[in-house]
Amino acid sequence: MGLASSTPKASSNNTASKEKMTNTKDNKVEEVKESEEISKAFAAVAGVRKEVDKLSERVAALEVAVNNGTKVTDEEFVVPAELLMRELLKLDGIEAEGEARLQRKAEVRRIQKYHEILDKLKTRNSNPFSDKHKAVSVTTNWETFDSGMGSLTAPPPMSSSTNTTQDWERFD
């Protein structure tokens, strides 16, 4: 009887250890898959970053040209803006977790910043006189008088040497 009762116990221990081994293997497979996905996300974000770096050079060149007063065609603003939007769409398609997600988010903000710069440059290029950065500010020191003008209190009454009459001349 002692043998019969120990045999099922041994087989149940055997089954439990097989399940643990299977679970461990499954966990390792999941970890490897997760690691591969993270690596792919990092690589994809790095690829986008490389393209945005190239586009940032174009934005900087446009900024120099516009700031120097060079008239630039609208197409020179539209093309980099469209290319930035494409990179933004690429980032949108990247599944990322953890640090890769943070890097993707930072790259999205960077693209948005360059897009805003392009919009401002395009506006400044189309209307060079609206440039607030190069506007001249003139301040004048005005002479003030004690007449009360411009103040919230009325000036004191002054005596007049002329007499006012109520006789009005009417014109037909």
ChimeraX commands (.cxc) that place a marker at each C-alpha (Angstrom):
marker #1 position 0.00,0.00,0.00 radius 0.5
marker #1 position 2.86,2.35,0.72 radius 0.5
marker #1 position 4.08,2.02,-2.87 radius 0.5
marker #1 position 0.74,2.76,-4.45 radius 0.5
marker #1 position 0.28,5.97,-2.50 radius 0.5
marker #1 position 3.81,7.24,-3.24 radius 0.5
marker #1 position 3.63,6.64,-7.00 radius 0.5
marker #1 position 0.79,9.09,-7.75 radius 0.5
marker #1 position 2.48,11.68,-5.56 radius 0.5
marker #1 position 5.71,11.30,-7.52 radius 0.5
marker #1 position 3.91,11.67,-10.83 radius 0.5
marker #1 position 2.07,14.78,-9.63 radius 0.5
marker #1 position 5.42,16.30,-8.57 radius 0.5
marker #1 position 6.77,15.37,-11.96 radius 0.5
marker #1 position 3.84,17.13,-13.66 radius 0.5
marker #1 position 4.30,20.23,-11.51 radius 0.5
marker #1 position 8.00,20.46,-12.36 radius 0.5
marker #1 position 7.23,20.02,-16.09 radius 0.5
marker #1 position 4.69,22.90,-15.84 radius 0.5
marker #1 position 7.28,25.07,-14.10 radius 0.5
marker #1 position 9.80,24.31,-16.82 radius 0.5
marker #1 position 7.24,25.09,-19.50 radius 0.5
marker #1 position 6.26,28.34,-17.76 radius 0.5
marker #1 position 9.92,29.31,-17.44 radius 0.5
marker #1 position 10.53,28.59,-21.12 radius 0.5
marker #1 position 7.39,30.56,-22.05 radius 0.5
marker #1 position 8.52,33.48,-19.88 radius 0.5
marker #1 position 11.95,33.48,-21.50 radius 0.5
marker #1 position 10.41,33.37,-24.97 radius 0.5
marker #1 position 8.16,36.31,-24.03 radius 0.5
marker #1 position 11.14,38.24,-22.64 radius 0.5
marker #1 position 13.08,37.65,-25.86 radius 0.5
marker #1 position 10.12,38.76,-27.98 radius 0.5
marker #1 position 9.64,41.84,-25.80 radius 0.5
marker #1 position 13.34,42.66,-26.02 radius 0.5
marker #1 position 13.23,42.31,-29.81 radius 0.5
marker #1 position 10.20,44.62,-30.00 radius 0.5
marker #1 position 11.93,47.22,-27.84 radius 0.5
marker #1 position 15.04,46.99,-30.03 radius 0.5
marker #1 position 12.91,47.45,-33.15 radius 0.5
marker #1 position 11.21,50.48,-31.58 radius 0.5
marker #1 position 14.59,52.02,-30.65 radius 0.5
marker #1 position 15.88,51.42,-34.18 radius 0.5
marker #1 position 12.75,52.90,-35.77 radius 0.5
marker #1 position 12.91,56.02,-33.57 radius 0.5
marker #1 position 16.63,56.35,-34.34 radius 0.5
marker #1 position 15.86,56.20,-38.08 radius 0.5
marker #1 position 13.28,58.95,-37.73 radius 0.5
marker #1 position 15.71,61.00,-35.60 radius 0.5
marker #1 position 18.33,60.74,-38.37 radius 0.5
marker #1 position 15.87,62.07,-40.96 radius 0.5
marker #1 position 14.71,64.86,-38.65 radius 0.5
marker #1 position 18.36,65.85,-38.13 radius 0.5
marker #1 position 18.71,66.32,-41.91 radius 0.5
marker #1 position 15.47,68.32,-42.03 radius 0.5
marker #1 position 16.58,70.45,-39.09 radius 0.5
marker #1 position 19.57,71.55,-41.18 radius 0.5
marker #1 position 17.18,72.68,-43.91 radius 0.5
marker #1 position 15.09,74.57,-41.38 radius 0.5
marker #1 position 18.22,76.26,-40.01 radius 0.5
marker #1 position 19.30,77.28,-43.53 radius 0.5
marker #1 position 15.85,78.75,-44.21 radius 0.5
marker #1 position 16.00,80.61,-40.91 radius 0.5
marker #1 position 19.34,82.18,-41.84 radius 0.5
marker #1 position 18.05,83.16,-45.28 radius 0.5
marker #1 position 14.85,84.75,-43.98 radius 0.5
marker #1 position 16.65,86.54,-41.14 radius 0.5
marker #1 position 19.11,88.00,-43.68 radius 0.5
marker #1 position 16.19,89.37,-45.69 radius 0.5
marker #1 position 16.42,86.90,-48.57 radius 0.5
marker #1 position 13.06,86.29,-50.23 radius 0.5
marker #1 position 12.36,82.54,-50.25 radius 0.5
marker #1 position 9.72,80.76,-52.35 radius 0.5
marker #1 position 6.77,79.16,-50.53 radius 0.5
marker #1 position 7.77,75.76,-51.91 radius 0.5
marker #1 position 10.97,75.91,-49.85 radius 0.5
marker #1 position 8.80,75.97,-46.72 radius 0.5
marker #1 position 6.20,73.47,-47.90 radius 0.5
marker #1 position 8.61,70.65,-48.81 radius 0.5
marker #1 position 10.36,70.41,-45.41 radius 0.5
marker #1 position 7.01,70.80,-43.64 radius 0.5
marker #1 position 5.62,67.84,-45.60 radius 0.5
marker #1 position 8.71,65.76,-44.94 radius 0.5
marker #1 position 8.43,66.52,-41.22 radius 0.5
marker #1 position 4.80,65.39,-41.31 radius 0.5
marker #1 position 5.85,62.10,-42.93 radius 0.5
marker #1 position 8.33,61.51,-40.13 radius 0.5
marker #1 position 5.59,62.28,-37.62 radius 0.5
marker #1 position 3.40,59.63,-39.25 radius 0.5
marker #1 position 6.26,57.13,-39.06 radius 0.5
marker #1 position 6.57,57.82,-35.34 radius 0.5
marker #1 position 2.84,57.35,-34.96 radius 0.5
marker #1 position 3.15,53.84,-36.36 radius 0.5
marker #1 position 5.88,52.79,-33.91 radius 0.5
marker #1 position 4.68,50.59,-31.04 radius 0.5
marker #1 position 6.90,51.41,-28.09 radius 0.5
marker #1 position 7.04,50.91,-24.34 radius 0.5
marker #1 position 9.22,52.33,-21.60 radius 0.5
marker #1 position 12.31,54.24,-22.69 radius 0.5
marker #1 position 11.55,53.77,-26.40 radius 0.5
marker #1 position 8.17,55.43,-25.86 radius 0.5
marker #1 position 9.85,58.40,-24.14 radius 0.5
marker #1 position 12.27,58.76,-27.04 radius 0.5
marker #1 position 9.41,58.62,-29.53 radius 0.5
marker #1 position 7.55,61.30,-27.58 radius 0.5
marker #1 position 10.64,63.55,-27.51 radius 0.5
marker #1 position 11.03,63.17,-31.25 radius 0.5
marker #1 position 7.36,64.09,-31.80 radius 0.5
marker #1 position 7.90,67.30,-29.80 radius 0.5
marker #1 position 11.04,68.06,-31.77 radius 0.5
marker #1 position 9.21,67.69,-35.09 radius 0.5
marker #1 position 6.39,69.92,-33.83 radius 0.5
marker #1 position 8.96,72.57,-32.82 radius 0.5
marker #1 position 10.53,72.57,-36.30 radius 0.5
marker #1 position 7.10,72.77,-37.87 radius 0.5
marker #1 position 6.27,75.85,-35.76 radius 0.5
marker #1 position 9.57,77.45,-36.77 radius 0.5
marker #1 position 8.74,76.85,-40.45 radius 0.5
marker #1 position 5.30,78.42,-40.00 radius 0.5
marker #1 position 6.80,81.53,-38.38 radius 0.5
marker #1 position 9.49,81.81,-41.03 radius 0.5
marker #1 position 6.93,81.47,-43.80 radius 0.5
marker #1 position 4.83,84.25,-42.27 radius 0.5
marker #1 position 7.85,86.51,-41.81 radius 0.5
marker #1 position 9.00,85.76,-45.36 radius 0.5
marker #1 position 5.62,86.67,-46.85 radius 0.5
marker #1 position 5.44,89.94,-44.88 radius 0.5
marker #1 position 8.93,91.17,-44.03 radius 0.5
marker #1 position 7.58,94.35,-42.40 radius 0.5
marker #1 position 5.77,92.36,-39.74 radius 0.5
marker #1 position 9.08,91.20,-38.32 radius 0.5
marker #1 position 8.88,92.08,-34.67 radius 0.5
marker #1 position 12.46,90.98,-34.02 radius 0.5
marker #1 position 13.94,93.64,-36.29 radius 0.5
marker #1 position 11.41,96.37,-35.53 radius 0.5
marker #1 position 12.81,99.64,-34.30 radius 0.5
marker #1 position 11.45,100.88,-31.03 radius 0.5
marker #1 position 11.42,104.64,-30.50 radius 0.5
marker #1 position 10.80,106.17,-27.11 radius 0.5
marker #1 position 10.36,109.86,-26.59 radius 0.5
marker #1 position 10.66,111.87,-23.43 radius 0.5
marker #1 position 7.76,114.24,-23.57 radius 0.5
marker #1 position 7.75,117.52,-21.70 radius 0.5
marker #1 position 5.03,117.60,-19.12 radius 0.5
marker #1 position 3.01,120.65,-18.13 radius 0.5
marker #1 position 1.07,121.31,-14.99 radius 0.5
marker #1 position -2.18,121.87,-16.89 radius 0.5
marker #1 position -3.72,118.65,-15.70 radius 0.5
marker #1 position -4.00,117.27,-19.24 radius 0.5
marker #1 position -3.72,113.54,-19.26 radius 0.5
marker #1 position -4.47,113.30,-15.60 radius 0.5
marker #1 position -7.59,111.95,-13.97 radius 0.5
marker #1 position -8.19,115.15,-12.02 radius 0.5
marker #1 position -9.50,118.28,-13.71 radius 0.5
marker #1 position -7.24,121.32,-13.83 radius 0.5
marker #1 position -8.09,124.18,-11.49 radius 0.5
marker #1 position -10.40,126.82,-12.99 radius 0.5
marker #1 position -8.54,129.68,-14.58 radius 0.5
marker #1 position -9.76,133.23,-14.81 radius 0.5
marker #1 position -10.23,134.47,-18.31 radius 0.5
marker #1 position -9.62,137.98,-19.56 radius 0.5
marker #1 position -12.23,137.59,-22.27 radius 0.5
marker #1 position -15.93,137.91,-21.63 radius 0.5
marker #1 position -18.24,135.37,-23.12 radius 0.5
marker #1 position -21.59,136.59,-24.30 radius 0.5
marker #1 position -24.68,134.75,-25.23 radius 0.5
marker #1 position -25.33,136.77,-28.36 radius 0.5
marker #1 position -24.94,134.35,-31.19 radius 0.5
marker #1 position -25.08,135.34,-34.76 radius 0.5
marker #1 position -27.44,133.21,-36.85 radius 0.5
marker #1 position -26.79,132.30,-40.41 radius 0.5
marker #1 position -29.60,131.26,-42.70 radius 0.5
marker link #1:1,2 radius 0.2
marker link #1:2,3 radius 0.2
marker link #1:3,4 radius 0.2
marker link #1:4,5 radius 0.2
marker link #1:5,6 radius 0.2
marker link #1:6,7 radius 0.2
marker link #1:7,8 radius 0.2
marker link #1:8,9 radius 0.2
marker link #1:9,10 radius 0.2
marker link #1:10,11 radius 0.2
marker link #1:11,12 radius 0.2
marker link #1:12,13 radius 0.2
marker link #1:13,14 radius 0.2
marker link #1:14,15 radius 0.2
marker link #1:15,16 radius 0.2
marker link #1:16,17 radius 0.2
marker link #1:17,18 radius 0.2
marker link #1:18,19 radius 0.2
marker link #1:19,20 radius 0.2
marker link #1:20,21 radius 0.2
marker link #1:21,22 radius 0.2
marker link #1:22,23 radius 0.2
marker link #1:23,24 radius 0.2
marker link #1:24,25 radius 0.2
marker link #1:25,26 radius 0.2
marker link #1:26,27 radius 0.2
marker link #1:27,28 radius 0.2
marker link #1:28,29 radius 0.2
marker link #1:29,30 radius 0.2
marker link #1:30,31 radius 0.2
marker link #1:31,32 radius 0.2
marker link #1:32,33 radius 0.2
marker link #1:33,34 radius 0.2
marker link #1:34,35 radius 0.2
marker link #1:35,36 radius 0.2
marker link #1:36,37 radius 0.2
marker link #1:37,38 radius 0.2
marker link #1:38,39 radius 0.2
marker link #1:39,40 radius 0.2
marker link #1:40,41 radius 0.2
marker link #1:41,42 radius 0.2
marker link #1:42,43 radius 0.2
marker link #1:43,44 radius 0.2
marker link #1:44,45 radius 0.2
marker link #1:45,46 radius 0.2
marker link #1:46,47 radius 0.2
marker link #1:47,48 radius 0.2
marker link #1:48,49 radius 0.2
marker link #1:49,50 radius 0.2
marker link #1:50,51 radius 0.2
marker link #1:51,52 radius 0.2
marker link #1:52,53 radius 0.2
marker link #1:53,54 radius 0.2
marker link #1:54,55 radius 0.2
marker link #1:55,56 radius 0.2
marker link #1:56,57 radius 0.2
marker link #1:57,58 radius 0.2
marker link #1:58,59 radius 0.2
marker link #1:59,60 radius 0.2
marker link #1:60,61 radius 0.2
marker link #1:61,62 radius 0.2
marker link #1:62,63 radius 0.2
marker link #1:63,64 radius 0.2
marker link #1:64,65 radius 0.2
marker link #1:65,66 radius 0.2
marker link #1:66,67 radius 0.2
marker link #1:67,68 radius 0.2
marker link #1:68,69 radius 0.2
marker link #1:69,70 radius 0.2
marker link #1:70,71 radius 0.2
marker link #1:71,72 radius 0.2
marker link #1:72,73 radius 0.2
marker link #1:73,74 radius 0.2
marker link #1:74,75 radius 0.2
marker link #1:75,76 radius 0.2
marker link #1:76,77 radius 0.2
marker link #1:77,78 radius 0.2
marker link #1:78,79 radius 0.2
marker link #1:79,80 radius 0.2
marker link #1:80,81 radius 0.2
marker link #1:81,82 radius 0.2
marker link #1:82,83 radius 0.2
marker link #1:83,84 radius 0.2
marker link #1:84,85 radius 0.2
marker link #1:85,86 radius 0.2
marker link #1:86,87 radius 0.2
marker link #1:87,88 radius 0.2
marker link #1:88,89 radius 0.2
marker link #1:89,90 radius 0.2
marker link #1:90,91 radius 0.2
marker link #1:91,92 radius 0.2
marker link #1:92,93 radius 0.2
marker link #1:93,94 radius 0.2
marker link #1:94,95 radius 0.2
marker link #1:95,96 radius 0.2
marker link #1:96,97 radius 0.2
marker link #1:97,98 radius 0.2
marker link #1:98,99 radius 0.2
marker link #1:99,100 radius 0.2
marker link #1:100,101 radius 0.2
marker link #1:101,102 radius 0.2
marker link #1:102,103 radius 0.2
marker link #1:103,104 radius 0.2
marker link #1:104,105 radius 0.2
marker link #1:105,106 radius 0.2
marker link #1:106,107 radius 0.2
marker link #1:107,108 radius 0.2
marker link #1:108,109 radius 0.2
marker link #1:109,110 radius 0.2
marker link #1:110,111 radius 0.2
marker link #1:111,112 radius 0.2
marker link #1:112,113 radius 0.2
marker link #1:113,114 radius 0.2
marker link #1:114,115 radius 0.2
marker link #1:115,116 radius 0.2
marker link #1:116,117 radius 0.2
marker link #1:117,118 radius 0.2
marker link #1:118,119 radius 0.2
marker link #1:119,120 radius 0.2
marker link #1:120,121 radius 0.2
marker link #1:121,122 radius 0.2
marker link #1:122,123 radius 0.2
marker link #1:123,124 radius 0.2
marker link #1:124,125 radius 0.2
marker link #1:125,126 radius 0.2
marker link #1:126,127 radius 0.2
marker link #1:127,128 radius 0.2
marker link #1:128,129 radius 0.2
marker link #1:129,130 radius 0.2
marker link #1:130,131 radius 0.2
marker link #1:131,132 radius 0.2
marker link #1:132,133 radius 0.2
marker link #1:133,134 radius 0.2
marker link #1:134,135 radius 0.2
marker link #1:135,136 radius 0.2
marker link #1:136,137 radius 0.2
marker link #1:137,138 radius 0.2
marker link #1:138,139 radius 0.2
marker link #1:139,140 radius 0.2
marker link #1:140,141 radius 0.2
marker link #1:141,142 radius 0.2
marker link #1:142,143 radius 0.2
marker link #1:143,144 radius 0.2
marker link #1:144,145 radius 0.2
marker link #1:145,146 radius 0.2
marker link #1:146,147 radius 0.2
marker link #1:147,148 radius 0.2
marker link #1:148,149 radius 0.2
marker link #1:149,150 radius 0.2
marker link #1:150,151 radius 0.2
marker link #1:151,152 radius 0.2
marker link #1:152,153 radius 0.2
marker link #1:153,154 radius 0.2
marker link #1:154,155 radius 0.2
marker link #1:155,156 radius 0.2
marker link #1:156,157 radius 0.2
marker link #1:157,158 radius 0.2
marker link #1:158,159 radius 0.2
marker link #1:159,160 radius 0.2
marker link #1:160,161 radius 0.2
marker link #1:161,162 radius 0.2
marker link #1:162,163 radius 0.2
marker link #1:163,164 radius 0.2
marker link #1:164,165 radius 0.2
marker link #1:165,166 radius 0.2
marker link #1:166,167 radius 0.2
marker link #1:167,168 radius 0.2
marker link #1:168,169 radius 0.2
marker link #1:169,170 radius 0.2
marker link #1:170,171 radius 0.2
marker link #1:171,172 radius 0.2
view
